[in-house]
Amino acid sequence: MKFRLTAVLLVCGIILAVIGGKGVITNLLPAKDLYDPNLDWTKLKSGQRINTEVDFVDYPLVVSYEDKVKVSAVYNLLDLQTNSEGYYYVAHFMGVAVPRENFQKYDRMAEASLKWLKDETNTVEWAEGGTDYIDGYLRKMGKEEKKYAYETIVKMGYTQSEAKEMLIPLVLVRSQSMGAYIFMLIGGVILTALGALFGVLFFVLKK
């Protein structure tokens, strides 16, 4: 029982401290704007902080279900570029993590984005479906996420080689507040210290 309590305190404390410390560091990093015209999406890395207004998306690349209910989704962020003639085209795809409570909002944004992209009359306004401001960071796509994202892009009509070049296997995730990360860091340090203290009391001084 004593060993289990010590182990639980140490493990939980270390995990909380690592998550909290990583979050604090990420929030202190200079943020990049995904829609900065000078930003090259192919140079983005996991862990980079992103501060951007999302206004152009497609429907989900990946959807997660629990008991046949959609609980989370990775919607499709589009990197729009212009060719030599001034026409827009999709250069890259990347994910943005969206919780269930924002599904309707992102569906409206996706519908409006595709409507604008297909408009040939210049009568559709940009981002008429709304926008979403995100202060977050980039994480790597998991193996299954990357697989489904790749398959989704191929289903859009792109070739397999095009899909491989266009997919940026990263997901934009909304950050917790700095206060939440600091709280986790402090809590983790306290739990780790308690675990170490109990370990000394139970197993060292006892001898």
Legacy VTK file of the C-alpha trace (Angstrom):
# vtk DataFile Version 3.0
C-alpha trace
ASCII
DATASET POLYDATA
POINTS 207 float
0.000 0.000 0.000
2.814 2.422 0.918
4.735 1.564 -2.239
1.624 2.019 -4.376
0.840 5.420 -2.839
4.408 6.609 -3.356
4.459 5.367 -6.950
1.110 6.993 -7.779
2.204 10.349 -6.364
5.515 10.251 -8.230
4.050 9.171 -11.570
1.091 11.585 -11.465
3.317 14.397 -10.274
5.893 13.900 -13.010
3.209 13.658 -15.726
1.465 16.832 -14.523
4.761 18.696 -14.206
5.858 17.693 -17.721
2.511 18.655 -19.302
2.351 21.904 -17.361
5.986 22.800 -18.038
5.655 22.046 -21.726
2.497 24.158 -21.904
4.169 27.097 -20.154
7.150 26.943 -22.520
4.886 26.705 -25.588
2.864 29.734 -24.450
6.067 31.750 -24.072
7.260 30.978 -27.598
6.713 33.575 -30.353
3.530 32.716 -32.240
3.192 32.253 -35.985
0.166 33.224 -38.068
-0.842 30.483 -40.506
-2.085 33.093 -42.950
1.073 35.170 -42.979
1.841 35.392 -46.735
5.526 34.805 -45.969
4.894 31.632 -43.976
5.812 28.348 -45.679
3.603 25.564 -44.289
6.168 22.917 -45.251
8.592 24.457 -42.716
6.180 24.170 -39.780
7.145 21.839 -36.930
5.346 20.043 -34.126
5.342 22.103 -30.925
5.305 25.490 -32.643
2.903 28.031 -31.188
0.227 29.307 -33.562
-1.855 32.429 -33.126
-4.268 32.750 -36.024
-7.805 33.461 -37.143
-9.148 30.394 -38.892
-11.485 31.446 -41.687
-11.051 28.926 -44.497
-11.681 25.230 -43.833
-13.006 22.094 -45.463
-15.008 19.279 -43.900
-13.244 16.853 -41.507
-10.215 14.802 -42.502
-10.687 12.539 -39.471
-13.687 11.941 -37.182
-13.687 10.129 -33.812
-16.773 8.276 -32.568
-17.929 6.868 -29.235
-21.022 4.657 -29.305
-21.702 5.846 -32.864
-21.710 9.478 -31.690
-19.232 11.941 -33.191
-17.187 13.301 -30.272
-14.256 15.040 -31.942
-12.966 15.803 -35.403
-9.910 17.071 -37.209
-11.200 19.535 -39.785
-9.259 20.365 -42.901
-7.294 23.627 -43.020
-6.510 24.797 -46.538
-3.362 26.634 -47.570
-4.488 28.837 -50.461
-1.931 30.177 -52.918
-2.234 32.080 -56.188
-0.757 31.013 -59.488
0.910 33.241 -62.087
-2.494 34.193 -63.493
-3.828 35.282 -60.116
-6.138 32.306 -59.571
-6.376 30.613 -56.184
-5.478 26.966 -55.702
-5.079 24.665 -52.686
-1.377 24.123 -52.011
-1.502 22.153 -48.757
-3.830 20.531 -46.250
-3.409 20.468 -42.476
-5.679 19.558 -39.582
-7.359 21.623 -36.876
-8.780 19.848 -33.822
-12.423 20.751 -33.213
-14.499 19.719 -30.157
-18.068 18.535 -30.531
-19.577 21.842 -29.380
-18.015 23.593 -32.395
-19.070 21.107 -35.098
-21.968 23.234 -36.389
-19.797 26.333 -36.476
-17.075 24.603 -38.485
-19.604 22.985 -40.799
-20.935 26.480 -41.621
-17.384 27.711 -42.161
-16.604 24.756 -44.443
-19.766 25.262 -46.486
-19.013 28.974 -46.930
-15.346 28.296 -47.776
-16.182 25.810 -50.528
-18.915 28.086 -51.831
-16.382 30.920 -52.142
-13.784 28.666 -53.758
-16.232 27.474 -56.414
-17.768 30.897 -57.040
-17.278 32.122 -60.601
-19.422 35.247 -60.282
-17.424 37.064 -57.573
-20.606 37.534 -55.563
-19.724 35.328 -52.567
-18.063 37.116 -49.662
-14.935 35.734 -48.014
-15.543 33.973 -44.670
-19.288 34.603 -44.707
-19.624 31.451 -42.589
-17.720 33.039 -39.705
-14.230 32.684 -38.253
-12.554 31.124 -35.224
-9.612 32.677 -33.399
-7.164 30.067 -32.097
-4.177 30.532 -29.814
-2.639 27.090 -29.820
0.147 24.852 -30.975
0.906 22.210 -33.575
1.109 18.506 -32.843
1.971 15.603 -35.102
-0.855 13.580 -36.611
-1.143 10.103 -35.185
-0.630 7.134 -37.476
-4.353 6.560 -37.991
-5.061 10.278 -38.402
-2.397 10.552 -41.087
-3.759 7.495 -42.882
-7.360 8.765 -42.936
-6.282 12.288 -43.871
-4.299 10.939 -46.821
-7.249 8.795 -47.956
-9.616 11.772 -47.664
-7.402 13.913 -49.902
-7.217 11.134 -52.508
-11.022 10.889 -52.453
-11.148 14.595 -53.304
-9.701 13.719 -56.690
-5.998 14.221 -56.126
-3.487 11.548 -57.112
-1.620 9.604 -54.442
1.613 11.453 -55.172
-0.194 14.815 -54.997
-1.789 13.837 -51.684
1.600 12.971 -50.180
3.041 16.327 -51.229
0.009 18.352 -50.133
-0.596 16.803 -46.719
1.160 18.575 -43.857
0.834 15.886 -41.113
0.214 18.369 -38.302
-2.864 19.324 -36.283
-3.573 22.761 -34.827
-4.738 22.343 -31.222
-6.213 25.058 -29.014
-4.066 25.701 -25.926
-5.191 25.860 -22.337
-4.661 29.221 -20.658
-1.248 30.049 -19.214
-2.819 29.931 -15.740
-3.990 26.355 -16.264
-0.521 25.218 -17.321
1.099 26.995 -14.359
-1.416 25.318 -12.042
-0.563 21.899 -13.519
3.166 22.587 -13.229
2.927 23.635 -9.575
0.577 20.755 -8.781
2.920 18.300 -10.462
5.920 19.589 -8.534
3.997 19.324 -5.239
2.833 15.755 -5.956
6.337 14.714 -6.997
7.797 16.240 -3.840
5.192 14.452 -1.700
5.956 11.168 -3.446
9.665 11.629 -2.832
9.010 12.571 0.814
6.821 9.525 1.404
9.441 7.360 -0.271
12.076 8.636 2.172
9.772 8.196 5.170
8.483 4.762 4.186
11.587 3.099 2.790
14.709 4.987 3.859
14.166 6.229 7.409
12.315 3.023 8.247
15.620 1.162 7.837
LINES 1 208
207 0 1 2 3 4 5 6 7 8 9 10 11 12 13 14 15 16 17 18 19 20 21 22 23 24 25 26 27 28 29 30 31 32 33 34 35 36 37 38 39 40 41 42 43 44 45 46 47 48 49 50 51 52 53 54 55 56 57 58 59 60 61 62 63 64 65 66 67 68 69 70 71 72 73 74 75 76 77 78 79 80 81 82 83 84 85 86 87 88 89 90 91 92 93 94 95 96 97 98 99 100 101 102 103 104 105 106 107 108 109 110 111 112 113 114 115 116 117 118 119 120 121 122 123 124 125 126 127 128 129 130 131 132 133 134 135 136 137 138 139 140 141 142 143 144 145 146 147 148 149 150 151 152 153 154 155 156 157 158 159 160 161 162 163 164 165 166 167 168 169 170 171 172 173 174 175 176 177 178 179 180 181 182 183 184 185 186 187 188 189 190 191 192 193 194 195 196 197 198 199 200 201 202 203 204 205 206
